[in-house]
Amino acid sequence: MPHARLHPAPPTPFPRSSKGGYASGGGAGACDKDVLARWFLTEEGLSTNKIGMWLGGANDLNKETLRHFASLLSFRGRSLDGALRYFLSLFKLPGEAQQIDRIMQVVPPLPPNPVSPPPHVHVL
């Protein structure tokens, strides 16, 4: 019996390729930050490279999706380095410094300070 999908694939910047994986290109269409962020966190088979490139993008939808993506995560019970490793395991940081900077600016609050990330997290 085929496996039922929990979430239908949204109109996406990662359309399915003819080989069964996700390809790049296309437009986000009617997707919003919530749909994309939850899809990036739950859909199997997405390219972590493409997720990182999308989250580091400069347009408003990319930035809103990144902030929402980070807000959906919880780091309770994790050490600072464990929390940061977990956050960065969900996607691959893009190669451009500006994209990395945009991503690191929204690092969610990490232990031991539940209010905001320590300033040195951005340097790491």
C-alpha positions as CSV (number, residue, x, y, z in Angstrom):
1,M,0.0,0.0,0.0
2,P,1.5,3.4,-0.9
3,H,2.7,5.7,1.9
4,A,0.2,8.6,2.5
5,R,1.7,12.0,2.5
6,L,1.2,14.1,5.7
7,H,1.5,17.4,3.8
8,P,0.7,17.9,0.1
9,A,3.6,19.4,-1.8
10,P,2.9,23.1,-2.1
11,P,3.6,25.2,-5.3
12,T,7.3,25.5,-4.7
13,P,10.6,26.8,-5.7
14,F,11.6,23.1,-5.7
15,P,9.4,21.4,-8.3
16,R,9.7,17.7,-8.6
17,S,12.1,16.6,-11.3
18,S,11.4,13.8,-13.8
19,K,13.8,11.6,-11.7
20,G,11.6,11.8,-8.6
21,G,13.7,14.3,-6.7
22,Y,13.3,18.1,-6.5
23,A,14.7,20.4,-9.1
24,S,15.6,24.0,-8.8
25,G,13.8,26.9,-10.5
26,G,10.2,27.8,-10.7
27,G,8.3,30.3,-8.6
28,A,6.9,30.2,-5.2
29,G,3.4,30.9,-6.6
30,A,0.8,31.0,-3.8
31,C,3.1,29.8,-1.1
32,D,3.5,31.7,2.1
33,K,6.2,31.7,4.8
34,D,4.3,29.2,6.9
35,V,3.7,26.7,4.1
36,L,7.3,26.9,3.0
37,A,8.9,26.8,6.4
38,R,6.9,23.8,7.5
39,W,7.5,22.1,4.2
40,F,11.3,22.6,4.5
41,L,11.1,21.0,8.0
42,T,8.9,18.0,7.1
43,E,9.4,17.0,3.5
44,E,11.9,14.2,2.9
45,G,14.1,14.4,-0.1
46,L,14.6,18.1,-0.4
47,S,18.1,19.3,-1.2
48,T,19.7,20.8,1.9
49,N,21.8,23.0,-0.5
50,K,18.6,24.4,-2.1
51,I,17.0,25.0,1.3
52,G,20.0,26.9,2.4
53,M,20.1,29.0,-0.8
54,W,16.3,29.7,-0.4
55,L,16.6,30.7,3.3
56,G,19.5,32.9,2.6
57,G,17.8,34.7,-0.3
58,A,17.4,38.5,-0.3
59,N,13.7,38.9,-1.3
60,D,11.0,39.5,1.3
61,L,9.4,36.0,1.0
62,N,12.8,34.4,1.6
63,K,13.5,36.5,4.7
64,E,10.0,36.0,6.1
65,T,10.3,32.2,5.5
66,L,13.7,32.2,7.2
67,R,12.4,34.0,10.3
68,H,9.3,31.7,10.4
69,F,11.5,28.6,9.9
70,A,13.7,29.6,12.8
71,S,10.7,30.4,15.0
72,L,9.3,26.8,14.6
73,L,12.4,25.3,16.2
74,S,12.9,24.5,19.9
75,F,16.3,24.1,21.5
76,R,15.2,23.1,25.0
77,G,17.6,20.7,26.6
78,R,20.4,21.4,24.2
79,S,23.8,22.9,24.9
80,L,24.8,26.0,22.9
81,D,26.9,24.0,20.5
82,G,24.3,21.2,20.2
83,A,21.6,23.7,19.4
84,L,23.6,25.4,16.8
85,R,24.6,22.1,15.2
86,Y,21.0,21.1,15.1
87,F,19.9,24.4,13.5
88,L,22.7,24.0,10.9
89,S,21.9,20.3,10.2
90,L,18.5,21.2,8.7
91,F,20.1,22.9,5.7
92,K,23.5,23.6,4.2
93,L,24.8,27.1,4.6
94,P,25.2,28.8,1.1
95,G,28.6,29.9,0.0
96,E,27.9,33.6,-0.2
97,A,28.8,35.6,2.8
98,Q,25.7,37.8,2.5
99,Q,23.4,34.8,2.5
100,I,25.2,33.3,5.5
101,D,24.9,36.6,7.3
102,R,21.2,36.8,6.7
103,I,20.7,33.3,8.1
104,M,22.9,33.8,11.2
105,Q,21.1,37.1,12.0
106,V,17.9,35.1,12.7
107,V,19.5,32.3,14.8
108,P,16.7,31.5,17.3
109,P,17.4,32.0,21.0
110,L,19.9,29.4,22.1
111,P,20.7,27.9,25.5
112,P,21.8,29.0,28.0
113,N,20.2,32.4,27.2
114,P,16.6,31.8,26.2
115,V,16.0,35.5,25.3
116,S,18.5,36.0,22.5
117,P,21.6,34.3,21.0
118,P,24.9,35.3,22.4
119,P,26.8,37.7,20.2
120,H,29.6,35.2,19.6
121,V,27.2,32.7,17.9
122,H,27.3,34.9,14.9
123,V,31.1,34.8,14.9
124,L,31.1,31.0,15.1
